[in-house]
Amino acid sequence: MTREQLFRETFRVQLAAIISWPVHFATSTDDLAPSDFPSYSLTFGDTKFIAFTPTGDPTRGEQLFTVRYFFSTQQLNTDLMLHRRSEEMPVIQDFVTSGYVPPAPAPGDNYRIDNSQLLEISAPAVSRTNTRFVITFKAKYSFTIL
């Protein structure tokens, strides 16, 4: 299993232990059917290598990832949307910062996932006419090449 596959699978399994939202590979609310709410997606961003051997081989790195939480509320009810956002936001925030437990390397693995760190949470996009909303969490995980 590759490093990305291992992170994705362990993240999904551990998050599923605390929530019942299905996972989708959507990047916006337009990609989802009404029955898909609430749900979330996990997508990967750039990888940056941050430490090297004297010969130039990478030994440590970080990979960006984004978790999008999709939910819907009643139209014309911004208070409800903001209330739902404030209730649901700490679930992902706490999971990324302290709930995710990196797996131990398996025999034959050439990498180890060290930790995950939350970098940013999107501001609320308030719209009285909208019924579909997304909270975007930008984060990274660190890894060591064994």
C-alpha positions in Angstrom: 0.0 0.0 0.0 1.3 3.4 -0.9 1.7 6.2 1.7 -1.3 8.1 0.3 -3.4 4.9 0.3 -2.4 4.1 3.9 -3.2 7.6 5.1 -6.6 7.7 3.3 -7.7 4.3 4.5 -6.6 4.8 8.2 -8.1 8.3 8.2 -11.4 7.1 6.8 -11.6 4.1 9.1 -10.8 6.1 12.3 -13.1 9.0 11.3 -15.9 6.5 10.6 -15.6 5.3 14.2 -16.8 8.7 15.5 -19.2 9.8 12.7 -21.6 8.2 10.3 -21.1 10.5 7.3 -20.4 8.7 4.0 -17.3 9.7 2.1 -17.5 11.0 -1.5 -14.9 12.3 -3.9 -16.7 15.6 -4.4 -15.1 19.0 -4.4 -18.2 21.1 -4.3 -21.9 20.7 -3.2 -22.9 20.7 -6.9 -21.2 17.3 -7.2 -23.6 15.7 -4.7 -27.2 14.5 -4.9 -29.7 15.6 -2.2 -29.4 12.2 -0.5 -25.6 12.6 -0.2 -25.9 15.1 2.7 -24.3 15.1 5.2 -21.0 13.7 3.8 -17.3 14.5 3.5 -14.5 14.2 1.0 -10.7 13.7 1.5 -8.4 14.9 -1.3 -4.6 15.2 -1.5 -2.6 18.3 -2.4 1.1 18.9 -2.9 3.9 16.9 -1.2 7.0 18.7 0.0 10.2 17.0 1.1 11.8 18.8 4.1 14.8 16.8 5.1 17.5 15.0 3.0 20.5 12.8 3.4 23.9 14.2 2.5 23.6 12.6 -1.0 20.2 14.3 -1.6 17.8 11.5 -1.0 14.6 12.7 0.9 14.1 11.4 4.4 11.1 13.4 5.6 8.2 15.2 4.0 4.7 16.7 4.4 1.7 16.2 2.2 -1.2 18.6 2.1 -4.8 17.3 2.3 -8.3 18.8 2.3 -11.3 17.6 4.1 -14.6 19.0 2.9 -17.7 18.5 5.1 -20.9 18.9 3.1 -24.2 19.6 4.9 -27.6 21.0 4.0 -30.1 23.1 5.9 -33.4 24.8 5.3 -33.5 27.7 2.9 -33.8 31.3 4.4 -32.4 30.1 7.7 -28.9 31.5 8.1 -29.0 31.0 11.9 -29.6 27.3 11.5 -26.7 27.1 9.0 -24.3 28.9 11.4 -25.5 26.7 14.2 -24.9 23.5 12.3 -21.5 24.8 11.2 -20.5 25.6 14.8 -21.7 22.1 16.0 -20.0 20.1 13.2 -16.7 22.0 12.8 -15.1 20.8 16.1 -15.7 17.2 15.0 -13.2 17.4 12.1 -11.0 19.9 13.9 -10.5 17.7 16.9 -10.1 14.6 14.8 -7.3 16.1 12.6 -5.5 17.7 15.5 -5.6 15.0 18.1 -7.9 12.1 17.2 -6.1 10.7 14.2 -3.6 8.0 15.3 -0.9 7.3 12.6 -0.5 3.6 12.0 2.6 1.7 12.9 4.8 0.8 9.8 4.1 -2.7 8.5 7.0 -5.0 7.6 8.3 -3.9 4.2 7.0 -0.3 4.4 9.5 2.3 3.5 7.7 5.2 5.2 6.0 6.1 8.4 3.2 8.6 8.9 4.2 10.8 11.8 1.2 13.1 12.5 -1.4 15.4 11.1 -1.8 19.1 11.6 -4.7 21.4 10.9 -3.7 24.5 8.9 -6.9 26.4 8.1 -10.7 26.3 8.2 -12.7 28.1 5.6 -14.9 31.1 6.7 -18.6 30.6 6.6 -20.3 31.4 3.2 -23.6 32.7 4.4 -26.4 32.8 1.8 -30.1 33.0 2.7 -31.1 31.2 -0.5 -28.6 28.4 -0.4 -29.5 25.0 1.2 -26.1 23.3 0.6 -23.0 24.2 2.5 -19.4 23.1 2.8 -16.8 23.6 5.5 -13.2 23.2 4.1 -10.4 22.1 6.4 -6.9 22.4 5.0 -4.3 20.2 6.8 -1.1 18.3 6.3 0.4 15.1 7.5 4.1 14.5 8.1 6.0 11.4 7.1 9.4 9.8 7.4 11.0 7.8 4.7 12.6 4.7 6.4 
